[in-house]
Amino acid sequence: MATHAIKVPDLGEGIAEVELVAWRVQPGDTVAEDQVLADVMTDKATVEIPSPVAGKVLALGGEVGKQMAVGAELIRIDVVDRGGAEAMRGTPASASASASAPTVAPAPTQVPAPAPAERARPSAGKPLASPAVRHRAALLGIDLQQVPGSGAEGRILHEDLDAWLVRRPGPQAPGAARHAERNDEEAVPVTGVRRRIAQRMQDAMRRIPHFTYVEEVDVTELELLRARINERWGAERAHLTLLPLLVRAVVLAVPRFPQVNARFDDEKGVLTRHGAVHVGIATQTAAGLMVPVLRHAEARDLWSSATEIARLADAARAGRATRDELSGSTITLTSLGALGGIASTPIINAPEVAIVGVNRIVLRPVMQGGAVVARRMMNLSSSFDHRVVDGQLAAEFIQAVRASLECPALLFIE
């Protein structure tokens, strides 16, 4: 046999390092050619690293969570000859792992600290205590039957009441449920997608001077139209949510405000305005926030956008979204749906310069034609990169989006 070192591959897109997020094998495992050895994460997606050879795992290149440079040794394998490799093809790693996995010693058992010296009270009869102690216990809602006494013959002293209050939640009403204090802690390593999100958010806030503009939008007519469209074509076309309509409003506004549909390279000092509208759709997943990209939204109708948004969201939540599907956006939409609150301050998805945040729709009284009427109202909370987007331009852009949403017929007029 010969030893083969498998290194972190060059994944393109200028990626210099990856994060090790999962090992699929362990030392001693027998692996087949093309079997997945590990999962690594780039800025965009999780990538599986397959084995180019068959053999036995000798050593791993690091622990989960480690940042590894491209070209660093990922794993070392003792390679078998070709005949042996054919015999091993398809052998599950778990079979050898179960035989070779190291025995894990049980965690040490914590021994409770000894309680202060207390004298046992007779099993029956009234607790021994002075009238002053009884009065104080009554005021505090303490059942003296539960308090160990440290005085002569188990007599309960004021010090015993003090000790009881320290060990129990207090003060409580007689008969109220008592709960033990909790002092447990859990250290949770921030790895994988969560670490990437943290790094990107921190970098965006550090490098981009954000400003947020909040505008109120009356979506009563828009919601009525959406309901009618779904009633008429819902069975034969994709179900329309609010998002495809918002995408359409953004697409119509962008030609007048190309400064917001752009990416800013602050190191080179270059702002690239895009004719194509690639809309990032911020999507919450079990692993954290991901932003799949609705490409060429300017060339799509409502139903095409609705179908693609649903597909991308499903792929992101299932962990199937590719790097291409998670990169290249020129402007982002973010929404928490019914949990959207009344206002928010979204963080820009760098290197973009604008993000449109959607808050929840609420039924509110509004003055209209001299009368108070109930209208469905929604806020757009949008953030902009103040280095390249001025406040007036940002406000005018959002007002253009608002105009299309409040008069939805405009969504169908180029």
Secondary structure, 3 states (H helix, E strand, C coil): CEEEEEECCCCCCCCCEEEEEEECCCCCCEECCCCEEEEEECCCCEEEEECCCCEEEEEECCCCCCEEECCCEEEEEEECCHHHHHHHCCCCHHHHHHHHCCCCCCCCCCCCCCCCCCECCCCCCCCCECHHHHHHHHHHCCCHHHCCECCHHHCECHHHHHHHHHHCCCCCCCCCCCCCCCCCCCCCCCCHHHHHHHHHHHHHHHHCCEEEEEEEEECHHHHHHHHHHHHHHCCCCCCCCHHHHHHHHHHHHHHHCHHHCEEEECCCCEEEECCCCCEEECEEECCEEECCEECCHHHCCHHHHHHHHHHHHHHHHCCCCCCHHHCCCCEEEEECHHHCCCCCCCCCCCCECEEEEECCCEEEEEEECCEEEEEEEEEEEEEEECCCCCHHHHHHHHHHHHHHHHCHHHHHCC
